[in-house]
Amino acid sequence: MLLAIILSALAMTAIVAVRYMVTSGAFAWATARVRPGLYDGLTSQIHKEIGWSLASAAIYGVPAGVVAWGWQQHGWTLIYTDIAAYPLWYLPLSLFLYLFAHDTWFYWTHRWMHRPKWFRIAHAVHHASRPPTAWAAMSFHPIEAITGAVVIPALVFLIPIHVAVLGLVLAIMTVMGVTNHMGWEMFPRWLVHSRVGNWLITASHHQRHHDEYRCNYGLYFRFWDRLCNTDRGLAES
């Protein structure tokens, strides 16, 4: 049993690491073509971002691997595979519930990480990326990586979700984590400044966080930033 759990954790670590390398690599490649020269002089920083991110992949992989093993072997979690188990309208609802719950956890732990003590101990690693690049999405100190690694594994015990929707949650998490750090706005201006866009976090919103530190703490949505008066709008991009 122990060997099976270890192998599952190693497999999930490899999946997270490959997902990071492929996604960040793809957007870094796109950056080189859309904004040539944007990452000039940042080679040493990028190497550090990759190193921290691969270490974070191992931290993310362990709880994910344990939960995946428990789901497959013992039916742990509320993940389901039969699409008829819940009404079809529950599929988008479960997607939103996961994203909102994750965003809530991220907002408050992120604000906590900006307290002087915890910023110095852990979060300074992430903010050492000046400016952040597409490789910085998972560039975390192990303490910060742990706070991020437990969210989705915990939610699958609390909120039912179809396995395909769970995959979509992970895809959105990965893509937004990368695109929010790549230093330029990939979404069209009409969307970013639309009614919908005004509630979503994109690169130009998160860039202001890296510029000013004490604002724009969210991950997907601007709900908590607006409610708590920490939303300072968009940076130039």
Secondary structure, DSSP 8 states (H G I E B T S, - for coil): -HHHHHHHHHHHHHHHHHHHHHHHHHHHHHHHHHSTTTTTT-HHHHHHHHHHHHHHHHHHHHHHHHHHHHHHHH--SSEE--GGGS-TTHHHHHHHHHHHHHHHHHHHHHHHHTSHHHIIIIIHHHHT-SS--TT-TT---HHHHHHHHTHHHHHTTTS-EEHHHHHHHHHHHHHHHHHTTSSS--S-HHHHTSTTGGGB--HHHHHHHHHHSSS---SSBSHHHHHTT--------
